[in-house]
């Protein structure tokens, strides 16, 4: 099969994100000339505690092990005085994002990828023979010309939810949601291999979480709608439960609203998006590590093989299904979550134990077989206009984050 990019043709990746580095690693392994441009002066990325399924091992291999700080064997769910425990057949992994990025960078460089720091993306334009990118040199150590132009056959935007590459190539902007979490001491007696989830729809249409990162500390956080109000909700939640923050972490997470084509052609060159820039995020939980890597794998296969990847089609189906689930539960109130927890029988717990959230179709099928009445709850959510009824913590009205899918014509 003829390759779309010859090993000698430069591939330019903008952004040393986890998805960008993984894409560069995959292409460099196959002999491509990879240049990765990062605005920062080094890989001293902010710390952020994340939880992922063990599917990351199948995608990354040894690179994922270096970033694992803890393993989670069960989830404890709480809502309105009710509780349920779900053991996991395969443990979830707690990873430190900055360690993961350093491990990916080291491996990418070991295969020949070149990471160039202090390069702020300015523009791109299709030219005969490829794409011309312009960068501004930034940083204290900048010497020589302050601007440079780079020619590549392929450009990959891996520069986050507010991707400058995506805007320059004509993709629409993304809706984002604020993630705020605090590093706290674990409550006395809480096992370090258990994660806790609280459903409090008056605060957030998503949930609160407490993810142990060691035997002593964990990440307590939530995803909300408005950044300042989300931070206030977290502060009140901690105050009520006697948590004291040791540090805060935060990010803006893209919200998947519809599938975004990941490729655009400019003259004879091509531009791709990976990771948060492509909104490869499960909208049920706004988790995007594993799905971001799956998108990176799909894009690298498309570049190397010159045709759309089967992995890309599978990822689209997965993300669309998560969107359907999110739409069905986005308007849930406290009583709905109470009924959900009350409905958990042994068969349903077993299904949730066996299949991870990165396999949404199997989870949904087995859960609905266990509790058919959950279908009625979901259908009610789909048929009801899912206006966000949740109020902010100071009782001010909020605007719904959820928007129904746009029908492409």
Order of alpha helices (4+ residues) and beta strands (2+ residues): beta-alpha-beta-beta-alpha-alpha-beta-beta-alpha-beta-beta-beta-beta-beta-alpha-beta-beta-beta-beta-alpha-beta-beta-beta-alpha-alpha-alpha-alpha-alpha-alpha
